[in-house]
């Protein structure tokens, strides 16, 4: 999956959760979009479902910007074998 394809899916999910359409790679979920913890939890659950990954809570806190999620999904194959990171 390309970065552009991943970004399109992220945009779709963020719109579903927040109603916000405009995102860039530098968009911060909390600072720029003012998402609360429930919004973030719903967004992460949607990421897990759409990308067929399991995102541990410790990794969620590392995903502040759209760019972080794109990189995480791109690198999923490399991190999926680590403890706590299993495919759904």
trRosetta pair geometry for C-beta under 8 A, 3 or more apart (Angstrom, degrees):
i j d omega theta_ij theta_ji phi_ij phi_ji
1 5 4.8 -121 -170 85 87 131
1 6 5.7 102 135 -56 117 89
1 73 7.2 -50 82 141 132 114
1 74 7.6 -130 80 -98 90 65
2 5 4.7 99 55 6 78 101
2 6 7.0 -141 97 -2 42 87
3 6 5.6 -56 -148 39 33 112
3 7 6.1 35 153 -22 67 107
3 70 5.4 49 -145 -176 85 127
3 74 6.7 -9 -84 -73 78 131
4 7 5.6 -51 -144 36 29 113
4 8 6.5 34 154 -22 62 103
5 8 5.7 -50 -150 31 31 113
5 9 6.7 28 152 -15 62 104
6 9 5.9 -58 -155 37 33 109
6 10 6.3 34 149 -20 67 107
6 51 7.8 38 -129 -99 92 121
6 69 7.6 -176 160 121 114 87
6 70 4.9 125 110 -129 132 78
6 73 5.1 163 -137 84 133 142
6 74 6.8 -82 -35 -55 163 84
7 10 5.5 -53 -145 37 33 113
7 11 6.3 38 154 -23 66 103
7 23 7.6 -169 -170 100 92 120
7 25 7.3 -56 -109 -82 126 80
7 66 7.0 58 -127 166 86 121
7 70 6.0 3 -68 -94 79 125
8 11 5.7 -51 -149 33 30 114
8 12 6.6 33 151 -20 62 104
9 12 5.6 -52 -151 34 34 115
9 13 6.4 31 153 -17 66 106
9 50 5.5 164 -178 149 126 143
9 51 7.3 127 124 -64 153 90
10 13 5.8 -57 -148 39 32 109
10 14 6.1 29 156 -18 67 108
10 23 6.9 -125 115 112 104 164
10 47 7.6 21 -105 -101 77 99
10 66 5.9 122 139 -147 150 97
10 69 5.7 127 -110 101 135 138
10 70 6.9 -72 -26 -66 150 82
11 14 5.9 -55 -142 39 28 108
11 15 6.3 30 157 -20 63 107
11 21 7.2 40 -175 -163 102 53
11 23 5.3 -153 -103 33 85 128
12 15 5.9 -57 -151 35 26 111
12 16 6.5 28 151 -20 62 107
13 16 5.6 -55 -150 35 32 114
13 17 6.3 21 156 -11 67 109
13 43 6.0 106 145 -145 112 76
13 46 4.5 157 -143 120 117 135
13 47 6.5 83 -175 -66 173 67
13 50 6.6 -117 -69 -4 125 152
14 17 5.9 -59 -143 43 31 105
14 18 5.6 -23 175 27 69 114
14 20 6.0 -53 144 72 103 94
14 23 6.0 89 63 -60 159 140
14 29 7.8 -132 -118 -118 116 91
14 33 7.1 -94 -165 -124 118 160
14 43 6.6 31 -94 -125 61 122
15 18 6.9 -77 -122 59 18 75
15 19 6.5 40 -164 -126 57 15
15 20 6.4 -127 -101 70 56 42
15 21 5.5 39 -102 -93 114 60
16 46 6.8 158 78 -124 135 162
17 35 7.3 24 130 -125 123 123
17 39 5.5 111 163 -160 115 83
17 42 5.2 154 -123 102 112 116
17 43 4.8 -30 -54 -75 170 87
17 46 6.8 -135 -54 6 115 148
18 33 5.7 -18 -157 178 168 121
18 35 6.1 -78 -85 -90 128 98
18 39 6.2 56 -78 -156 92 130
20 23 7.3 98 123 -57 104 87
20 33 5.6 -138 27 -134 165 106
23 27 4.6 -91 -150 9 75 157
23 66 5.4 122 173 -76 118 153
24 27 5.1 132 49 -32 64 92
24 66 6.8 170 97 42 36 143
25 65 7.1 52 154 150 54 114
25 66 5.3 -131 -141 88 33 109
25 67 4.3 64 174 -72 89 93
25 70 6.8 -48 -130 11 94 147
26 65 5.9 -39 -155 -159 33 136
26 66 7.2 -18 22 40 13 101
26 67 6.5 19 -79 -23 42 121
27 32 5.0 -124 -158 78 72 152
27 33 6.7 56 171 -38 110 106
27 65 6.2 140 77 -153 43 79
27 66 4.8 47 54 -15 94 117
28 31 3.9 14 98 45 137 103
28 32 4.5 123 53 -1 75 99
28 33 7.3 -157 95 7 54 83
28 64 5.5 -16 -140 154 89 91
28 65 5.2 -48 -92 -90 59 79
29 32 7.3 6 -45 50 7 88
29 33 5.4 -42 -158 41 40 123
29 35 5.0 -40 164 30 87 133
29 40 6.4 97 140 -102 138 96
29 43 7.2 -168 -146 82 138 169
29 63 7.6 36 -3 127 139 82
29 64 6.5 -145 25 -173 94 42
29 65 7.2 -163 -14 -100 78 26
29 66 7.7 134 -56 -55 84 64
30 33 7.1 -29 -67 57 9 80
30 34 7.0 44 -172 -114 43 21
30 35 5.7 -87 -93 54 52 81
30 40 7.4 -8 -71 -68 93 127
30 64 7.0 -61 19 -151 103 83
31 34 7.9 -17 165 -67 10 52
31 64 7.9 32 3 177 107 106
35 39 3.8 -133 -163 99 93 135
35 40 5.4 118 130 -56 122 78
35 43 7.0 -7 -164 -16 155 142
36 39 5.1 101 49 8 62 104
36 40 7.2 -123 104 -4 33 90
37 40 5.6 -52 -146 37 34 112
37 41 6.3 37 154 -21 66 104
38 41 5.6 -50 -145 35 32 113
38 42 6.4 32 154 -17 64 105
39 42 5.9 -58 -150 38 29 109
39 43 6.2 30 152 -20 65 109
40 43 5.5 -55 -146 38 31 114
40 44 6.2 31 156 -19 66 106
40 60 7.2 105 157 177 114 119
41 44 5.9 -54 -146 36 29 109
41 45 6.4 31 154 -19 62 106
42 45 5.7 -54 -148 36 31 113
42 46 6.4 30 153 -17 64 106
43 46 5.7 -57 -152 37 31 111
43 47 6.5 36 149 -22 65 102
44 47 5.4 -47 -147 32 35 115
44 48 6.4 38 153 -21 65 102
44 55 5.7 -121 -168 74 104 137
44 60 5.5 -12 -106 -117 148 118
44 63 8.0 132 -98 68 101 144
45 48 5.7 -51 -150 33 32 113
45 49 6.5 28 153 -16 64 107
46 49 5.7 -55 -146 39 33 109
46 50 6.0 23 161 -12 69 111
47 50 6.2 -63 -140 43 25 102
47 51 5.7 -10 174 13 66 118
47 53 7.2 -39 137 57 86 107
47 55 6.4 20 96 -15 121 145
47 69 6.6 -109 -122 -154 143 122
47 73 7.6 -123 -170 -73 107 116
48 51 6.8 -70 -129 53 16 88
48 52 7.7 55 171 -113 51 10
48 53 5.7 -111 -130 75 59 64
48 54 6.2 47 -140 -106 115 36
48 55 5.6 -123 -77 7 99 96
48 88 6.7 107 170 -50 94 137
49 52 7.5 10 -178 -72 23 47
49 88 7.9 -9 -104 18 43 174
51 73 5.3 -99 -141 -127 151 116
51 76 7.2 -177 156 -62 121 158
52 87 6.5 17 148 -163 90 95
52 88 5.5 -127 -162 44 64 109
53 73 7.0 -146 -12 -116 153 74
53 76 5.4 -100 -104 -135 135 137
53 80 7.4 -111 -134 -96 94 106
53 87 6.7 -62 -117 -121 47 62
53 88 6.9 -2 39 -12 1 99
54 85 6.5 170 78 -150 97 45
54 86 5.3 13 32 67 143 63
54 87 6.7 -176 -3 -124 98 12
54 88 5.7 142 -54 -60 89 78
55 59 5.3 -121 -170 83 80 122
55 60 5.9 99 140 -68 113 82
55 63 7.8 -20 -168 -10 139 147
55 72 7.4 46 -117 156 114 142
56 59 4.9 91 62 7 78 102
56 60 7.4 -131 103 -14 42 85
56 84 4.6 24 -74 156 148 116
56 85 6.5 -82 -17 -77 113 72
57 60 5.3 -43 -149 20 40 119
57 61 7.2 39 158 -18 65 97
58 61 6.6 -52 -162 28 32 108
58 62 7.6 28 144 -15 58 108
58 84 7.4 25 34 140 122 156
59 62 5.5 -58 -160 33 47 115
59 63 6.8 41 148 -22 72 107
59 72 6.8 118 173 -138 119 135
59 85 7.8 77 -36 -92 147 108
60 63 5.9 -66 -158 32 37 110
62 68 6.3 -169 133 -171 71 132
62 72 7.7 131 97 -80 109 125
63 68 4.2 178 -131 115 56 122
63 69 5.1 70 -157 -69 121 76
63 72 6.1 -38 -90 -22 116 148
64 68 5.9 87 38 -1 56 152
65 68 5.0 111 59 -4 70 99
65 69 7.7 -137 102 0 45 83
66 69 5.9 -58 -159 35 39 109
66 70 6.4 39 149 -19 71 106
67 70 5.7 -54 -148 36 32 113
67 71 6.3 29 156 -15 66 108
68 71 5.9 -57 -148 40 28 109
68 72 6.2 32 153 -24 64 108
69 72 5.5 -52 -144 34 32 114
69 73 6.3 27 158 -15 66 105
70 73 6.1 -60 -150 39 27 105
70 74 6.2 27 153 -19 64 111
71 74 5.6 -55 -143 39 31 113
71 75 6.0 11 162 -4 66 114
72 75 6.2 -70 -145 49 23 98
72 76 6.8 57 149 -67 60 78
72 79 7.7 -47 -157 31 70 149
73 76 5.6 -11 -156 -33 36 115
75 78 4.8 -51 -175 40 81 116
75 79 5.8 58 129 -10 95 107
76 79 6.2 -74 -143 48 31 93
76 80 5.6 45 163 -48 73 106
77 80 6.0 -38 -133 10 24 118
78 81 7.9 -74 172 23 27 98
79 82 5.4 -42 -169 13 64 121
79 85 5.3 -86 140 171 85 169
80 85 5.2 -138 -133 134 34 106
80 86 7.0 85 -171 -120 82 22
80 87 6.0 23 -159 -50 130 86
81 85 7.1 -3 40 84 18 109
82 85 4.8 43 65 28 83 125
